[in-house]
Structures are given as structure tokens and as C-alpha cells.
């Protein structure tokens, strides 16, 4: 398992995206969060749906994923929120050091 990951979740509301991003950073579960607009096509309850959504990409440590996932489930407005963890397999040592310093591993 890699030390650094990006945890992604999606919402359909800018205020919800901002709230999740801000809460994760304030609680030091993520060092930073990016919010990106995207159009999603998915199957839900037997129908194919399309929605304008915002992806919240949270940069953190793999060791914090369980706590961050629990928090996202607490904060999220969806019945079944997307929570996907993507490993970061490389990057700037200075940036990854900053990510490590920005979270609470205590």
C-alpha cells in the first residue's frame, strides 16, 4: 500500500462540496481538497441517470482513510455516497512532505 492517497467523493451541491472539503482539512483528515465540476452518468435504482456533480478530491495519508471515510459518511447528503481511494505512486517529495505535515497522524 502506498503512503499517500487521494480520496474522492461527489456531491450535487457547491455548498456540500465546500463543507466536506473544509471539514476534512479543518479536522486534519486531509491536507487539502480540490473541487472539480463534472458530469456523471450512472445507473441508480434501475434507471440510467445523468447529473452535474462536484468531485471533492482529498489528499491524505492511507492510514487516515478509515477516519476520513467515516467522516464523509457522516457529512454526506447522498443515500449512497461515492468514496474512492486512489493511491499516489509518486510525486514531488516537497509536496508529499507538505501533505504529511498537513494531517494529524497522532
N, C-alpha and C positions, 0 to 999 in steps of 0.2 A: 504494500500500500504506500502511496506517496504521502508526504507530509502536508502538502498544500492542495487545496481543492477549491472549486467553485460550486456553490450550492445555488441552484436556480429554482425559482418558483414563479408562477404567473398569476396576475390578477387583472380584472377588467376595469379598474378604477385607479386614477392617479393618486388620490389621497391614500388608498390602501397600500399602493406600492411604496409611497413615501413613508408611511407609518411602519411598514415591515422593515424597510431599509434602515430607517433612523433607529428603530428599537434594537435591531441586531447590532448596529455599530455602537449605540449608547451602552448596551449591555456587554460589549466587548466579545460578542459571539462571532463577529466578523470585523475585519479591519476596514473594509469599505464595501460599498454596494453600487452597482451600476443599474440604471433603469433604462430599458430599451423597449421601444414600441415594436410590436409585431402582430401579424395576422395569423390566427391559428385556425386550422381545420381539424376537426376531431369527431369521433363517434361518442355520443352520450345518450344513454338510455334508448338505444336502438336507432337513433337518427344521426345523420351527419350534420354537424353544426359548423358555423364559421363565426369567429368573434375577433374583435380588435382587443388585444391584450397588451399588458406591460410585463416584460420579463424582469424580475429582480435577480441580479447576479451578485451573490455574496462571496467575497474572497475570504477564506478562513483556513484553519488547520483541520486535517482529517480527524484529529482527536476531539474536536468540538462539534462534529456533525450530529451526534445524538442529541446534545443540548440544543443546538440550533434547529434541528428538525422538530423537536418538541415545542420550541417557542413558535416556529412557523405555524404548526398545527393549532396552537393557542390563538394566534393573531389572525389567521387566515379566514376570509369570508366565504370561501368555497366549501361545498359539501365534501369534495374530494380534491384537495389541492395537489398540484404538481410539485414534487420535491425530487430533484435530480441532482446527483453529486457527480461532478466531473473532475478527475484528477488533473493536477497541473504537473506535467512531467518535466518541465524546465522553465527557465525564465531568468530575468535579471536577478543576480544574487542580492543586490541592494534592495530591489523591490520586494523580493520574498522575505528578506530580513525585516523590512518595514511591516509586512503583513504579520509576521511572527510577533513583533513588538506591539502591534495594534490590537491583539486579542488577549484575553485573560485565560491562561492555561493553568492558573493556580488552583 
